[in-house]
Amino acid sequence: MHLACVGDNVVDVYPSLDLMFPGGNAVNVAVAAHRAGVEASYLGALGSDAAGRAVLTSLKDEGVSLERLRVLEGPNAYCTIDLVDGDRRFGLSDVGVSRFVLDDDDLSYLATSDMVHTGDSSMIEGQVRDIAERVPVSFDFSEQPEEYWSRLVDCVSIATFSATDLSDGEASDFARRVVDLGPRIVLVTLGERGAIALDGEVIHFSRSSVSPVDTLGAGDSLIGTFLAGILRRHGIGEALDRGSVSASATCLHNGAFGPGFPIEGIAGVATETSSPSAVEALG
């Protein structure tokens, strides 16, 4: 089983810790899925600076496939993070060189996977239908308004939303409304209250009970582990429970995954200009 994750990457910069951690929805989901037992790949654009090298090193250490990775001259995407009682708060950010367009070779590569995951931070909304014509798509709509998600949800197989402001009943009603628009499965994360998943017929609940050190990446860990469970043909309830366990574990350390790297150099340290075929030269 192969999950291809397409789009955003970032270094999450913690000024209070003087450290930066690899991250981004597509990256985090790929790592979580691979840890949960499926082949996972990441297709996106890294910068040539110290931040980009940190993400590259971390992905290699995690065993994520990088055949279609771009490494481009320029700064990697970053976001600053502050913690308030264990809850991550986003600060300054820049997309760096991470915005890219899928070419025909990328689309052919994605067509060989069993599922593609992307989301609202990946900046490839205009190509989601092209992907969906070739392979089932998982899309993380996060907290986007209906004006955003209604344009894409009909072509998505698994739709994820973050809805911490909804009650359990309201979240269930929302999931039923969305699943009627096309997705096979709707996943709704509810923050510290856990998550629900709807397979078109039955609502499944999974609760969380952990005192977080850092909530950054918890939702992505849930998604990646959940998708791995679906690809491995686990029942939707089991996949959700495994995802919730993974999310809880992510809350117990800083950053989404991996070791922290020194912040210095985040503004960009020039290296060789690279292309999708030149990834190994940087490793």
Stockholm file with secondary structure:
# STOCKHOLM 1.0

chainA/1-283         MHLACVGDNVVDVYPSLDLMFPGGNAVNVAVAAHRAGVEASYLGALGSDAAGRAVLTSLKDEGVSLERLRVLEGPNAYCTIDLVDGDRRFGLSDVGVSRFVLDDDDLSYLATSDMVHTGDSSMIEGQVRDIAERVPVSFDFSEQPEEYWSRLVDCVSIATFSATDLSDGEASDFARRVVDLGPRIVLVTLGERGAIALDGEVIHFSRSSVSPVDTLGAGDSLIGTFLAGILRRHGIGEALDRGSVSASATCLHNGAFGPGFPIEGIAGVATETSSPSAVEALG
#=GR chainA/1-283 SS CEEEEESCCEEEEETTTTEEEEECHHHHHHHHHHHTTSEEEEECEEESSHHHHHHHHHHHHHTCBCTTCEEESSCCCEEEEEEETTEEEEEEEECTTCCCCCCHHHHHHHTTSSEEEEETTSSCGGGHHHHHTTSCEEEEEETCCHHHHTTTGGGCSEEEEECTTSCHHHHHHHHHHHHTTSCSEEEEECGGGCEEEECSSCEEEECCCCCCSCCTTHHHHHHHHHHHHHHTTCCHHHHHHHHHHHHHHHTTSSSSSSCCEESTTTTCCCCCCCCGGGGGGGC
#=GC SS_cons         CEEEEESCCEEEEETTTTEEEEECHHHHHHHHHHHTTSEEEEECEEESSHHHHHHHHHHHHHTCBCTTCEEESSCCCEEEEEEETTEEEEEEEECTTCCCCCCHHHHHHHTTSSEEEEETTSSCGGGHHHHHTTSCEEEEEETCCHHHHTTTGGGCSEEEEECTTSCHHHHHHHHHHHHTTSCSEEEEECGGGCEEEECSSCEEEECCCCCCSCCTTHHHHHHHHHHHHHHTTCCHHHHHHHHHHHHHHHTTSSSSSSCCEESTTTTCCCCCCCCGGGGGGGC
//
